[in-house]
Amino acid sequence: MLLNLFNEMRAAKVPVSVRELLDLHHALQKGVVFADMDAFYYLARAILVKDERHFDKFDRAFAAYFKGLENLDRHIEALIPDEWLRKEFERSLTDEERAQIQSLGGLDKLIEEFKKRLEEQKERHAGGNKWIGTGGTSPFGSGGFNPEGIRVGEAGKRQGKAVKVWDQREYKNLDDQVELGTRNIKLALRRLRKFAREGAAEELDIDGTIDHTARDAGLLNIQMRPERRNTVKLLLLFDIGGSMDAHIKVCEELFSACKTEFKHLEYYYFHNFVYESVWKNNLRRTSERFSTFDLLHKYGDDYKVVFVGDAAMAPYEITQPGGSVEHWNEEAGYVWMQRFMEKFRKIIWINPYPKQAWDYTASTHLVRDLIEDKMYPLTLQGLEEGMRYLSK
């Protein structure tokens, strides 16, 4: 039965394997869930989906599969002769219920009136005593009160289907196919992690507590340990102004995500290309600058360096002394980039322009050559590839 669900998952590009499908079968055989659509939804998601980025695609595939089953149920019901349904319905009635139905003129009269109102009604209705709806006293509907009626729909206490969960699709912003956002960027940046325990001993060490308590013959001996933190050191340099103005929003989101994910984060700004100075406050860029030489000596080679810029400029801004459009630079930009490459072990360049557009700019080729082709697009996939390289 679950083969079609598995096929829907694959069609929705959820990376699920036969191993996970067999695990789901095994869980059902062991009775982990039974006759509960909500519970099955959460069980299937927990077993079949290994990355929260795919939750939205899972919801769509799950909905497609089970709505298909609902349509199949309706098709089967349509094949059942009307006379069989009437007899089965009449068998379920008590003598009192038969008498109540007769008060409306009999079952045939009740069905005829139901069809008539169904044709007349043009919109959803709740409450009242005539239209087909919910919460009223009409003989037709759901969740209301009338001893002589026909239930229509799934309102009232008959709710509880997982459709209310998957139709809400709360995980759309996690989907790796949607536009970048701070949440998605954080997920991509988590590829770059190296944990160590540091700081004060503020976290309960469960294993240590059990071990020391056992050694002390059952006398409770609580052990604490430092928290586990990401020890990666990141040096972030943003191109600001000019053609980068079109990318301010996504760069702000990237910066915000980096500040959340990395405790050891340093950042600076430059314009078009890095020269002898950089700055941290754009309002004071002319009065408060930091020497690039000082920067190279201040941070150790264990820092991961990320340049963020469109790499779109005149080639002479990279290759010639005095090439800067803002000031006279004594040394060409490429000289400074070579110094970065010699100092730091891992450097990448994040480009907000689509990868297919890079070939149209000569300066982009120059930058890619200088950083040994470690340029990545500012997309989820590009960020993940860049973080994967930095984490090696």
Secondary structure as UniProt FT lines:
FT   HELIX           3..11
FT   TURN            12..13
FT   HELIX           18..29
FT   TURN            30..31
FT   HELIX           37..48
FT   HELIX           52..54
FT   HELIX           55..79
FT   HELIX           82..91
FT   HELIX           95..102
FT   TURN            103..105
FT   HELIX           107..120
FT   STRAND          133..134
FT   STRAND          140..142
FT   TURN            147..148
FT   STRAND          150..151
FT   HELIX           156..158
FT   HELIX           163..166
FT   TURN            167..168
FT   TURN            170..171
FT   HELIX           172..174
FT   TURN            176..177
FT   HELIX           182..189
FT   TURN            190..191
FT   STRAND          195..204
FT   HELIX           206..215
FT   TURN            216..218
FT   STRAND          224..230
FT   STRAND          233..239
FT   HELIX           242..247
FT   HELIX           248..261
FT   STRAND          264..270
FT   STRAND          277..279
FT   HELIX           282..284
FT   TURN            285..287
FT   STRAND          290..291
FT   HELIX           292..298
FT   TURN            301..302
FT   STRAND          304..308
FT   HELIX           316..319
FT   TURN            321..322
FT   HELIX           333..343
FT   STRAND          346..351
FT   HELIX           355..360
FT   HELIX           362..370
FT   TURN            371..373
FT   STRAND          375..377
FT   HELIX           380..391
//
